[in-house]
Every structure is written in C-alpha cells, then in structure tokens.
Amino acid sequence: MGRSGSGKSSMRSIIFSNYSAFDTRRLGATIDVEHSNLRFLNNMTLNLWDCGGQDVFMDNFLNNTNENNYNNSSSANIFKKCEVLIHVFDVESKEVAKDINTFKRVLENLSKFSPNVKIFILIHKIDLVQSNKRQELFQLMYNNLKNIAYNEYGFKITGFATSIWDESLYKAWSSIVCSLIPNVEIYEQHLAKLNEIIDAREIILFEKTTFLVISSMDRFKSNTNEHTMNPTLALDPKRFEKISNIVKTYKQSVNKIRSNFKNLILHGKNSSIYLDVLTSNIYIMVIMDNNIGKDENYEVNNESLVLEDIKIARNLFEQIENKPLS
C-alpha cells in the first residue's frame, strides 16, 4: 500500500516480472487492486495484492464505517488473513501528514483484522535525496513511523530505504520474502553442513526467478577472530543484493539472445565463484578462496570437487523443497 505514484507497481514488476528500472516507465497507475499469485520455492504461493493509491481507492479500502456489515466491508476484504503489509512512502511526497494519516488508518484496520501481521516500511525513491542526507532522512521518517506503529497500535515494524536504481530494493524484498518462508532455518542448517565439507568463504542461495536471497553462510559467522584480525577480509554488507542485481541483469541479457542461463564460473586472483542450479527453484553461489602458488591442475581439480559437491547436495535440498509446509 501507499500513495499513487510512490513506486509500488514498479518494484513489484522489477522483482517478480523481470522488468528493468527503465522498463517501469511504461507502467500506468494501478486501478483498484491487482492480484498476483506467484509460485515460490515449489510449495509456496505468494498472493500479492498491489493496492491502488488514489484517494478514491484508499477511502474504499479503509472504509469500515458500516458496523452492521463489518465483516463484509471493504476493509475486511482487504485486511483479513494478511501475513505481511508493505507500506511504501514516497520521499518526494508533498503531503506527508496525509500519508501518515493513511498509514494510521491502515494500522487500525490491521489491528482489527490481522493483528499478527508483519509490517515493512519502504522509504522509497531515496536516490532522489542528496547522498549525504539519505541516512538522516530515512532515520527521521522511520523513527516517526516506528513510534506511531508501536505506541498507538502495538505493532513492531521493519524499515528500509529503497530505490529501483540500485540493490536496496533486493535487500528489502529478500527480507520480506524470507519472513514468509517457514523452513528457512532448515536451509541454513544444511548450508552449514555443506560448508563443513567444502570450506567455502561463502555460500548463498537465491530463488531462481526473482534472485532474492533465501539463505547464506560465511565462515566468519563461526570464526569472528579471523574476520577481526584481518580487516581486508571484511565483507561488503550489500554484496548479496549487488549480486542479485548483477546476475538478474545478466540473465535478462542472455535471454534476449534466446539462450538459457544455467551456470557461471569465474576465477579471480584471490577467489573463484561458482553459480549453479541447485534445485528447480534455487541457484547456489559458492565463493572459494584460491590457494596462491598452486599449479593449474590444482585449480581444475578443485573446480571439479566443488561442482561435484553441489551435485551431491541437490538431492538433499530438493527434499527440503518438497517437504509439506508446517
């Protein structure tokens, strides 16, 4: 939800329909509610309701004045059985007070119809703010909304500063989708077991269509001393989202020449990267340290071992995907 023109449909199209940021310029305004049923990780279906932000639609969505027919009101239809609310705020908005009032009305409805909902706030179009002012503006807006949500309605919220022009959108949506995956801890446990075998610097799981991050494992999670004593090994906190953005763009380029993207292997001076299909719904990326001074045969043998380990792991992760959701 959010005001008309705040960027809701654009971000949905980028994440779930393989649009580029440039492609979203041809999107029109959402009329009423657009429903999308999106298959995710084989046994999940995401029912995404993209709600038009024009005043006439928002008033209809939030109309719960008919007490005699309360459970069949527009509000009940929109807010019943809601697992997640993604409320988008446009940093360019000239009607901030009105936007906040709408947010309050949304929270009021959620408190009645879906009190256990998870709430995510996206402070969107942050790229339009001067770079040295972005964090300050985000924190100011987020703290205000967080206080309103908790103090007035008892909701805890999670917030992100986002833009369709960089990796911030993938960071936000990865967190949102992961909050809905009931067996995400199982993925993490099996990633840890896999890493005991291959001793990778890092392993990342991506959902195949959206390239959102499902789970990750790096050796520094279990060896903080190595990370602290060698600052050159510090990991970019935005690396997953950057990878999502880069690989998805690459996939789109490959598809344009009518070729299927399957895997990618890159060898650098200090590390090697293996991106491969893990299951029918997941890509796996393995990042290995290169042993400097070893001959070419070592690199070839090591590559074969990593690819073989990924192949062996496929059966295990396919079992997780096919397991009924609890």
N, C-alpha and C positions, 0 to 999 in steps of 0.2 A: 504494500500500500504506500501511498504518498501522492503529493500533488501532481497534477497533469504536467508533463514535460520534465519531470525530475530524473528520468532515465531508467525507469523500471523495465520497460519493454526492451530497451537497448541492451541492458545487462543480461536479461533472460535470453535474448537472441544470440549474444556472444557466447554465453556459457553452454546453452543447450542446442543451438541450431547452427553452430559453426560460422556465425557472422563475424566479419572483421569489424573493428571500430568504424572504419569508413563506410561499410555496408549499412550500418544502422541509420545513416542519414536519410534513407528512403522509407523508413518506418513511419507510419501515421500514428495518431493518437489512439490509445486503447478505448474501445467503446464498451461500457458496462464491465463485464468480466470475461477474460479469455482463459479458458480451461485447457491445461496441458497435462496429459498422462505420460510420464516419462519413465521408461524402463531403466533400472539402475541396479547393477550388481546381480543380475539374473533374477533374483527372487524379491526385489523391491520395486514398487511403483510409486513414483513421486507425483502426487496430484497437486499441481501448481496452479494457483488462481492469481492471475495478474489483473488487479482491480484498477479500472479507470479512475483518474484523479480529478476529473472535472467536478465542480461543486454539485451539479445535479446528481451525479452518481454517488458521490460521497454522502450526500444527505440521504439518499436512498439506502446505502449500505448501513448507515448508522442510525436509521430510523427505528426506534424501539418504543415509540410512544403509545402504541396500541396494546394496552395491558390485557385486554380481553383475548387477544390472539397472539400473546407474547412469543410463544414457542414457534409460531409460524411466521414471524415477522421477517423482514429483510435482514435484520441483524442476526437472527438465529440462523438463517440460511448461510450467511457468510462466515460467522464466527464459531459455529458448533463444530466440535471434534477437530479443532485446529491444533496441529502439532507445533508449527513454527509461524511466527509473524516476522516478515522482513519489511521494516518501515524505512522508506527512503526519504531523506531530507536533502533538498537542493541548496547548495551553499549560495547560489545566486538569488534565492527567493527574496522578494521584496515584502513578503507578508509572513514574517517569522511567527508573530503572535498567533495568526490564523492557523499556521501549520502546527504549532504546539497545541492549540485548542483541539484541532482534529485528532492529533495523537492522543490526547486525553480521552476523547470520546471513543477512540478505538480501544484503549486500555480498559475503559469502563465496560464495554461490550465483552471483551475477552475475560474480564474478571467474573462475568456472569455465565458465559457460555463455555469457556475453555480456560479455567483457572490454572492449569498445569502447563500452559503453552510456553515455549521457549521464544524469547524476543531478541531479535537482532536489529540494531540500528545502523544504517549505512549513511554516513555523511558524504554525499555523492558530488561528483564534479570537482573534487578537491584540486585537480590540476589547474583550475581557473584561479586559484588563490596563489599569491606570491609564495614561492617555495619556503622562505624563512618564516612565514606566518602560518603555514598549514597545520603544524602540530598544535600550536597555540589555539587556533580557531577550532580545530577538532576537539581538543580537550575541553574548551569552554562550552561548546554545544553539547558534547557527550555528557559532561558532568551535570549540566542542567537537566537533560532528559533522564539521566540515571536517577537523579534525586526525585523528579516528578514521578517516575515509574515506581520507585520503591516507597517513598514517603506517602504517596497518595493512594497507590493501588497494590502495594506489596510485591511488585514484580522486580526481579533482577534482570538486567539487560546486558547484552554484549554489543560493543560498538566497533565499527571500522570506518576509516577514511578511505574512500574508493574513487576510482576513475576508470573509464573504459579504455584509457590510453596506456595503461601500464598493468603491472602484475597484481596491484592491490585488489582488483576485482576477484581474481582467483583465490587469493588468501581468504577473503571474506566468505566466498561461496564454498570453499573447501571446509571451512569451519562449520558452516550451516549444514551442509550435507552430512558431514561426519557426525554431527549431533543426532542425526536420524538413524544412523546405522547401528542396530542393536548388538552386533557381534564384532564391533571394531577392535575390542580387546583381544579377540582370538587372532585376528590378523597380526596384531603387534606381537603376541606370544610366538607365533610361528615365524615371524620375521626374525625375532631374536634367536630362535633355534637355527634358522638358515645362516644367520651371521656367525654363529659359533663354528659353522663348517667352513665358510668361505672367507671369513675375516675381512669383510669389505670395510672401506672407510664409511660407506653409507649405502643404504638400500631404501628405495622409495617406491610405493605402489600408487599408480594412477588409474582412475576409472577410464575405460577405453575411449568412450565417446567424448566426454567433457574434458578429460585430462585434469580433473580435480584430484587433489592429493587425498588418498584414503588413509594411508598409514606410512610411517617412516621409522628408520632405525639408523643411528650412527654410533660409532664406537665411543664417542665422547660421553654418551649418556651413561655408560658404565665405567668410563675411565676419565673422570674430570681432571685428574692430575696431569695427564698428557696434554689436555687442552690448555690448562692454566700455565704449564711450564713452557709451552711452545705457542706463543701468540700467533705465529704465522699459519697455524692450523685452524685459526678461528673461522667459523662457517658464516657465510652471509645469511642473515635471518630471513631474507626474501628469496632465497635460492630456489625453493620449491615452486613458488609462484612464477618466478622468471623462467624456470624450465617448462612449466605448463604453457606459458605464453609462447615461448620459442618453438617448442615441439608442435603445438597445435597449429601455429602459423606454417611450420614446415610441412605438416601433414596436409594442410589445405593446398599448398603449392604442389605437392606430389599428386594430390587428387586431380588437380587441374590438368595435368598431363596424362590423366587416366592410368595412373599406376598406383598400385596398392602399397601403402606404407606398412612394413612388417617389423623391421628391427633396424637398429643403428649401433655401430661400434666405432668409437673414437679413441685413438691412442695419443696421449699428450706426453710431455716431458716427465711429469711427476705422477700422472694418473691415467687410468683408462676407464672409459664409460661404456656400459653395455645396456642398451634399451631394447627390450624384447617382450613378446607376448607371453604373459604368464598363464592367463586363462582366457576364455572367450570374452571376458568383460574387464580384464585388468592388464595393464602394462607394468612391467617391473624395470626399474633402473638400478643398476649396480655400479658403484664407483669404487674402483680398486686402486690402491697405491702401487706405483711402479717401482720395482727394485732397481735403482740406478746401478749400472755396472754389469747387469746380467746380459747375456747374449740374446740374439733374436729368437733362438729356439725356446728360451725360457718364456718370452712373451707369447709366442704361438701356443705353447703348452698350457700356459696359464689361461689364455683365452678359451681354449677347448674345455678346460676344467670348469670355468665359470659358466659357460653355456650348458655344459652337461649338468651342473648343479641346478641351474634354472629349470632344465627339462625334468629333472627328478622331482623338483618342488611343485611342479604343475599339478600332479595328482592330488597332493595334499590341499592346495589352495582351491582346487575345483570342488573338493569335498566340503570346504567351508561355504562356498557359494551355494551349493545345492542343499545345504542343511536348512530345514524349515526354520523360519524366524520364530523366536520365542515371544 
